[in-house]
Amino acid sequence: MRTLALATIAVLASTAVGQTPTQTKAPTQAAVHKAPKVNEGQRVFEQNCSRCHNPPDGFSPRISSTVVRHMRVRANLSEEDAKALMKFFHP
């Protein structure tokens, strides 16, 4: 019985020693800046528009521009957010 307990402790100790914590690399500054602006427009859409609207598939840039201009006022979006939305709608 004592031998079994010692063997169990030895196995557990050896597996604990063999494990090393995994480290994830933090994104470099260059990787952060390479994120496309489409993701920013998608983020703006998901946070402000998707509650009521689906993405406007097939709209011309002219119609999308009108929609963004009118909804910008109602949703209180900044000009940067409006530009990001237009890039999301028409990459």
C-alpha positions as CSV (number, residue, x, y, z in Angstrom):
1,M,0.0,0.0,0.0
2,R,2.8,2.3,0.9
3,T,4.6,1.5,-2.3
4,L,1.5,2.4,-4.3
5,A,1.2,5.7,-2.6
6,L,4.9,6.5,-3.2
7,A,4.6,5.5,-6.8
8,T,1.6,7.7,-7.3
9,I,3.4,10.7,-5.7
10,A,6.4,10.0,-7.9
11,V,4.3,10.0,-11.1
12,L,2.4,13.2,-10.1
13,A,5.7,14.9,-9.2
14,S,7.3,14.0,-12.5
15,T,4.4,15.2,-14.6
16,A,4.3,18.5,-12.7
17,V,8.0,19.0,-13.2
18,G,7.7,18.3,-16.9
19,Q,5.1,20.9,-17.6
20,T,6.1,24.4,-18.4
21,P,3.8,27.3,-18.5
22,T,2.9,28.4,-22.0
23,Q,3.7,31.9,-22.9
24,T,1.9,33.8,-25.6
25,K,3.7,36.5,-27.5
26,A,2.2,40.0,-27.2
27,P,1.5,41.5,-30.6
28,T,4.2,43.7,-31.9
29,Q,3.6,47.3,-32.6
30,A,3.8,46.6,-36.3
31,A,1.2,43.9,-36.1
32,V,-1.2,46.2,-34.3
33,H,-0.9,48.9,-37.0
34,K,-1.3,46.4,-39.9
35,A,-4.9,45.7,-38.8
36,P,-7.1,46.7,-41.8
37,K,-9.5,49.6,-41.4
38,V,-12.3,47.3,-42.6
39,N,-12.2,45.8,-39.2
40,E,-12.7,49.2,-37.7
41,G,-15.8,49.8,-39.9
42,Q,-17.1,46.4,-39.0
43,R,-16.6,47.2,-35.3
44,V,-18.5,50.5,-35.7
45,F,-21.3,48.7,-37.6
46,E,-21.6,45.9,-35.0
47,Q,-21.6,48.4,-32.1
48,N,-24.0,51.0,-33.5
49,C,-26.0,49.6,-36.4
50,S,-26.4,45.9,-36.2
51,R,-29.1,46.1,-33.5
52,C,-31.5,47.3,-36.2
53,H,-29.9,46.7,-39.5
54,N,-28.2,44.0,-41.6
55,P,-25.1,45.0,-43.6
56,P,-26.4,46.7,-46.8
57,D,-25.3,44.1,-49.4
58,G,-25.5,45.3,-53.0
59,F,-26.1,49.0,-52.3
60,S,-24.3,51.5,-54.5
61,P,-21.7,53.8,-52.9
62,R,-24.1,56.7,-53.5
63,I,-27.0,55.1,-51.6
64,S,-24.7,53.8,-48.8
65,S,-23.3,57.3,-48.5
66,T,-26.8,58.8,-48.0
67,V,-27.7,56.1,-45.5
68,V,-24.4,56.7,-43.5
69,R,-24.9,60.5,-43.6
70,H,-28.5,60.3,-42.2
71,M,-27.7,57.6,-39.7
72,R,-24.6,59.3,-38.5
73,V,-26.7,62.1,-37.0
74,R,-29.2,59.6,-35.4
75,A,-26.5,57.3,-34.0
76,N,-24.2,60.2,-33.0
77,L,-21.2,58.8,-35.0
78,S,-18.0,60.7,-35.5
79,E,-16.8,61.5,-39.0
80,E,-14.1,58.9,-38.6
81,D,-16.7,56.3,-37.7
82,A,-18.7,57.3,-40.8
83,K,-15.7,57.0,-43.0
84,A,-14.9,53.6,-41.5
85,L,-18.4,52.5,-42.2
86,M,-18.1,53.5,-45.8
87,K,-14.9,51.5,-46.2
88,F,-16.7,48.5,-44.6
89,F,-19.6,48.8,-47.0
90,H,-17.4,49.3,-50.1
91,P,-13.8,48.1,-49.5
